[in-house]
């Protein structure tokens, strides 16, 4: 008998097989993820044109739309009509977006950052899109802001697209993390990275060192120990990375291990952090936890945080579980935000001058 050799699964086939295996995966969910997939393909094409995309459709005297605004419009127009959504929110929209009355309403809510790391487009560095799917509360036809304020643990699905040398879509529906690479010749996302798991050990960390004078003591302590290298308490050398693209940082950590830190600091005491909780931190946190890592604010598990507003910001630490738990243990020793405890009165590479 001749056996037929099948190539990699398409995203659609993968989702259908997930539906057969898990009762919580239904046809509407599959259709919604496919619409998100299509939006990401269109954004990949937009980003692939680079500066050329800004000139398209512009007449004399007109100002070209920013790529993040174009990407936002692509997400909205690609997903609003399918009948799976009750509403959506975006980094680019101040209020929830109401599904136009001519389209049917569905049972899901879509939250997204259409173009994470958008300033990197100008210098041709990797960017991405981040999305999260929640269930709309029962009986709600026109969701209000409060209907979106669900903890990260309530997510049905989360994912990101990364627009680099290859375009990839990485997602979880609560049953592990899987990566799909866009085959541009056939226009399909194909399963290339099944069952992604964050390595259990690492010698890399990512943080914006220009903010070191504003860091809290636990972060200063952790970074100082890593900087001390093989002669320090960690007993090995670490490398520091910083791309200024949350998607790119996440993707590297998924494949290679590491820890990412964008913690709360003293630079702006009115904010609990820099990253948006609902459509940046929560979806990335869900992916990381499903891949065997850990996501935290430093003080509490990220996915347990109850949001209070659509565009709420938060501190985020994620990556290799053992490293994040080490940082959490440092936070547990310092209860107050200013951390004036004399225990930390030691010289470090990132200590602010007295």
C-alpha positions as CSV (number, residue, x, y, z in Angstrom):
1,X,0.0,0.0,0.0
2,X,1.2,3.5,-0.9
3,X,1.2,5.9,2.0
4,X,0.5,9.5,1.3
5,X,2.8,12.0,3.0
6,X,0.9,15.0,4.3
7,X,2.5,18.3,4.8
8,X,2.1,20.6,7.8
9,X,-1.4,21.3,9.0
10,X,-3.1,24.5,8.0
11,X,-4.4,26.7,10.8
12,X,-8.0,25.9,9.7
13,X,-7.4,22.2,9.9
14,X,-5.7,22.5,13.3
15,X,-8.7,24.5,14.6
16,X,-11.2,21.9,13.3
17,X,-9.3,19.1,14.9
18,X,-9.2,21.1,18.2
19,X,-13.0,21.3,17.9
20,X,-13.2,17.5,17.7
21,X,-11.0,17.1,20.7
22,X,-12.3,19.8,23.0
23,X,-16.0,20.6,23.7
24,X,-15.2,24.3,24.3
25,X,-14.1,24.9,20.7
26,X,-17.1,25.7,18.4
27,X,-17.7,26.8,14.8
28,X,-18.1,30.5,15.7
29,X,-14.8,30.5,17.5
30,X,-13.0,28.9,14.5
31,X,-14.5,31.5,12.2
32,X,-13.4,34.3,14.5
33,X,-9.8,33.0,14.7
34,X,-9.8,32.6,10.9
35,X,-10.9,36.3,10.6
36,X,-8.1,37.3,12.9
37,X,-5.7,35.2,10.8
38,X,-6.9,37.1,7.7
39,X,-6.4,40.4,9.4
40,X,-2.8,39.5,10.3
41,X,-2.1,38.4,6.7
42,X,-3.3,41.8,5.5
43,X,-1.2,43.6,8.1
44,X,1.9,41.5,7.1
45,X,1.4,42.7,3.5
46,X,1.1,46.3,4.7
47,X,4.3,46.1,6.8
48,X,6.1,44.2,4.0
49,X,5.7,47.2,1.8
50,X,7.5,49.4,4.3
51,X,7.6,53.1,3.4
52,X,5.8,52.2,0.2
53,X,2.6,51.5,2.1
54,X,2.5,55.1,3.5
55,X,2.5,56.5,0.0
56,X,-0.3,54.3,-1.3
57,X,-3.7,56.1,-1.6
58,X,-2.2,59.5,-0.7
59,X,-2.9,62.5,-2.9
60,X,-1.0,65.7,-3.0
61,X,-1.3,67.6,0.2
62,X,-2.6,64.6,2.2
63,X,-0.8,63.2,5.2
64,X,-0.2,59.5,5.1
65,X,-2.0,57.5,7.8
66,X,0.3,56.0,10.5
67,X,0.7,52.2,10.1
68,X,-0.9,51.5,13.5
69,X,-4.0,53.3,12.4
70,X,-4.1,51.4,9.2
71,X,-3.6,48.1,11.1
72,X,-6.4,49.0,13.5
73,X,-8.8,49.6,10.5
74,X,-7.8,46.2,9.0
75,X,-8.6,44.4,12.3
76,X,-12.0,46.2,12.6
77,X,-13.1,45.7,9.0
78,X,-12.0,42.1,8.8
79,X,-13.7,40.9,12.0
80,X,-16.8,43.1,12.5
81,X,-19.1,41.5,9.9
82,X,-18.8,37.8,10.6
83,X,-21.4,37.5,13.3
84,X,-19.1,36.1,16.0
85,X,-18.5,39.4,17.9
86,X,-20.6,41.4,20.3
87,X,-17.9,44.1,20.5
88,X,-14.2,44.9,20.5
89,X,-11.7,47.2,22.0
90,X,-8.3,48.3,20.8
91,X,-5.2,50.2,21.8
92,X,-6.2,52.7,19.1
93,X,-9.8,53.3,20.3
94,X,-10.8,55.2,23.4
95,X,-14.1,53.4,23.8
96,X,-15.5,50.0,23.0
97,X,-16.3,49.6,19.3
98,X,-20.0,48.8,18.7
99,X,-20.7,46.2,15.9
100,X,-22.6,48.1,13.2
101,X,-26.3,47.3,13.3
102,X,-26.4,45.8,9.8
103,X,-24.2,42.9,11.1
104,X,-25.3,40.0,13.3
105,X,-24.0,39.9,16.9
106,X,-22.1,37.0,18.4
107,X,-21.0,35.7,21.8
108,X,-17.3,36.9,21.8
109,X,-15.4,40.0,22.6
110,X,-12.1,40.8,20.7
111,X,-9.4,42.9,22.3
112,X,-6.2,43.8,20.4
113,X,-3.1,45.9,19.9
114,X,-3.1,46.1,16.1
115,X,0.6,47.0,15.8
116,X,2.8,46.4,18.8
117,X,6.2,48.2,18.6
118,X,4.8,50.5,15.9
119,X,7.8,53.0,16.1
120,X,10.0,50.1,14.9
121,X,8.3,50.2,11.5
122,X,10.3,53.4,10.7
123,X,13.6,51.6,11.2
124,X,12.5,48.2,9.7
125,X,12.7,46.3,13.0
126,X,10.3,43.4,13.9
127,X,6.8,44.4,15.0
128,X,3.6,42.4,15.6
129,X,-0.1,42.3,16.5
130,X,-1.5,41.0,19.8
131,X,-5.1,39.8,20.4
132,X,-7.3,38.3,23.1
133,X,-10.7,36.7,22.9
134,X,-13.2,36.7,25.8
135,X,-16.8,35.5,26.1
136,X,-19.4,38.2,26.2
137,X,-21.6,37.9,29.3
138,X,-24.9,36.1,28.8
139,X,-27.7,38.2,27.5
140,X,-25.5,41.2,26.6
141,X,-26.1,42.5,23.1
142,X,-24.3,45.9,23.3
143,X,-21.4,45.4,25.6
144,X,-20.3,48.2,27.9
145,X,-16.8,48.9,29.2
146,X,-17.5,46.8,32.3
147,X,-18.2,43.7,30.2
148,X,-14.6,43.7,28.9
149,X,-13.1,44.0,32.4
150,X,-12.4,40.3,32.9
151,X,-9.3,38.8,34.5
152,X,-6.7,37.2,32.2
153,X,-7.7,33.8,33.5
154,X,-11.1,34.2,31.7
155,X,-9.5,34.4,28.2
156,X,-10.8,31.9,25.6
157,X,-7.9,32.5,23.3
158,X,-4.9,34.7,23.0
159,X,-2.3,35.1,20.3
160,X,0.1,37.3,18.4
161,X,1.4,37.7,14.9
162,X,5.0,38.5,14.4
163,X,6.1,40.3,11.2
164,X,9.7,39.6,10.8
165,X,11.8,37.7,8.2
166,X,8.9,35.2,8.3
167,X,5.4,36.0,9.4
168,X,4.1,33.8,12.2
169,X,0.9,33.4,14.2
170,X,1.3,32.0,17.7
171,X,-1.8,31.2,19.7
172,X,-3.4,29.3,22.6
173,X,-6.9,28.3,23.2
174,X,-6.1,26.9,26.6
175,X,-4.6,23.6,25.4
176,X,-1.0,24.5,24.8
177,X,0.7,27.0,22.5
178,X,1.2,26.4,18.8
179,X,3.1,28.4,16.1
180,X,2.0,28.8,12.5
181,X,4.3,30.2,9.7
182,X,2.8,32.0,6.7
183,X,3.6,30.3,3.5
184,X,3.4,33.3,1.2
185,X,3.3,31.1,-2.0
186,X,0.0,29.5,-1.0
187,X,-1.3,32.2,1.4
188,X,-1.8,29.8,4.3
189,X,-0.5,29.6,7.9
190,X,1.0,26.2,8.4
191,X,1.7,24.5,11.8
192,X,5.5,24.6,12.2
193,X,6.0,24.9,15.9
194,X,3.5,22.6,17.8
195,X,3.4,22.5,21.6
196,X,5.8,25.3,22.3
197,X,7.4,25.2,25.7
198,X,9.6,27.8,27.3
199,X,13.0,26.3,28.3
200,X,13.3,25.7,32.0
201,X,16.7,27.4,32.4
202,X,18.1,30.6,30.9
203,X,21.0,33.0,30.9
204,X,19.1,35.9,29.2
205,X,17.0,38.7,30.5
206,X,15.3,41.7,28.8
207,X,14.8,45.1,30.3
208,X,15.2,48.7,29.3
209,X,18.3,49.7,31.3
210,X,17.8,53.4,30.6
211,X,15.1,53.3,33.3
212,X,17.4,51.8,35.9
213,X,17.4,54.9,38.1
214,X,13.6,54.4,38.5
215,X,13.5,50.7,39.2
216,X,12.2,49.2,42.4
217,X,14.7,47.5,44.6
218,X,13.7,43.9,43.7
219,X,14.4,44.6,40.0
220,X,17.7,46.3,40.9
221,X,18.7,43.3,42.9
222,X,17.8,40.8,40.2
223,X,19.6,42.7,37.4
224,X,22.6,43.4,39.6
225,X,23.0,39.6,40.4
226,X,22.7,38.8,36.7
227,X,25.3,41.5,35.8
228,X,27.7,40.1,38.3
229,X,28.1,37.0,36.1
230,X,29.9,33.9,37.0
231,X,31.6,35.6,40.0
232,X,28.3,36.7,41.5
233,X,25.5,34.8,43.3
234,X,24.0,33.3,40.2
235,X,27.3,31.6,39.3
236,X,27.0,32.1,35.5
237,X,27.1,34.9,32.9
238,X,23.9,36.5,31.6
239,X,23.1,38.4,28.4
240,X,20.8,41.4,28.3
241,X,18.4,42.0,25.4
242,X,16.0,44.8,24.6
243,X,14.1,45.1,21.3
244,X,11.3,47.5,22.4
245,X,8.7,45.2,20.8
246,X,6.7,43.1,23.2
247,X,5.9,40.5,20.5
248,X,9.5,40.1,19.5
249,X,10.6,39.7,23.1
250,X,7.9,37.2,23.7
251,X,8.8,35.2,20.6
252,X,12.4,35.0,21.6
253,X,11.6,33.8,25.1
254,X,9.2,31.2,23.8
255,X,11.8,29.7,21.6
256,X,15.0,30.3,23.6
257,X,14.0,31.0,27.2
258,X,14.7,34.1,29.2
259,X,12.9,36.6,31.4
260,X,11.2,39.9,30.3
261,X,10.8,42.8,32.8
262,X,8.8,45.9,32.3
263,X,8.0,46.5,35.9
264,X,6.3,49.4,37.7
265,X,8.8,52.0,38.6
266,X,9.1,55.5,40.1
267,X,9.1,57.4,36.8
268,X,5.3,57.9,37.0
269,X,3.8,57.1,40.4
270,X,0.3,57.5,39.0
271,X,0.6,54.4,36.9
272,X,1.0,50.7,38.0
273,X,3.1,50.1,35.0
274,X,3.6,50.8,31.3
275,X,1.9,48.0,29.4
276,X,-1.8,47.8,28.8
277,X,-3.4,45.0,30.8
278,X,-6.3,43.9,28.7
279,X,-4.8,43.7,25.2
280,X,-1.0,43.5,25.8
281,X,-0.2,42.0,29.2
282,X,-3.1,39.5,29.5
283,X,-2.8,37.8,26.1
284,X,1.0,37.5,26.4
285,X,0.6,36.2,30.0
286,X,-1.9,33.6,28.9
287,X,0.5,32.4,26.2
288,X,3.4,32.3,28.5
289,X,1.6,30.3,31.2
290,X,0.3,27.8,28.6
291,X,3.9,27.3,27.4
292,X,5.0,26.4,30.9
293,X,6.4,29.8,31.9
294,X,5.1,32.3,34.5
295,X,3.6,35.8,34.1
296,X,3.5,38.2,37.1
297,X,3.4,41.8,38.2
298,X,6.1,40.9,40.7
299,X,3.5,41.2,43.5
300,X,0.8,38.8,42.2
301,X,0.1,36.4,39.3
302,X,-0.8,38.5,36.3
303,X,-3.8,36.5,35.2
304,X,-5.5,37.0,38.6
305,X,-5.6,40.8,38.3
306,X,-9.1,42.2,38.0
307,X,-9.1,45.1,35.5
308,X,-10.6,48.4,36.4
309,X,-10.5,50.3,33.1
310,X,-10.1,49.5,29.4
311,X,-6.7,51.1,29.0
312,X,-5.3,50.3,32.5
313,X,-1.6,49.9,32.6
314,X,0.4,47.4,34.6
315,X,3.9,46.1,35.3
316,X,4.8,42.9,33.6
317,X,7.4,40.2,34.3
318,X,7.3,37.0,32.4
319,X,9.4,34.1,31.1
320,X,11.2,31.1,32.4
321,X,9.2,30.1,35.5
322,X,12.2,29.7,37.9
323,X,13.5,33.2,37.1
324,X,10.1,34.9,37.5
325,X,9.6,33.1,40.8
326,X,13.0,34.3,42.0
327,X,12.0,37.9,41.2
328,X,8.6,37.4,43.0
329,X,10.5,36.2,46.1
330,X,12.5,39.4,46.0
331,X,9.3,41.4,45.9
332,X,8.0,39.4,48.8
333,X,10.8,40.8,51.0
334,X,9.9,44.4,50.2
335,X,6.4,45.4,51.0
336,X,6.4,49.1,50.3
337,X,6.7,50.7,46.9
338,X,9.6,52.9,47.8
339,X,11.6,50.0,49.3
340,X,13.7,52.0,51.7
341,X,14.5,48.8,53.6
342,X,18.2,48.9,54.9
343,X,18.6,45.3,53.8
344,X,19.0,46.5,50.2
345,X,21.6,49.2,51.2
346,X,24.3,47.6,49.1
347,X,26.2,48.8,46.1
348,X,24.8,47.6,42.8
349,X,25.6,48.3,39.1
350,X,22.2,50.1,38.8
351,X,21.9,51.9,42.1
352,X,20.9,55.5,41.9
353,X,23.4,57.9,43.5
354,X,22.5,59.1,47.0
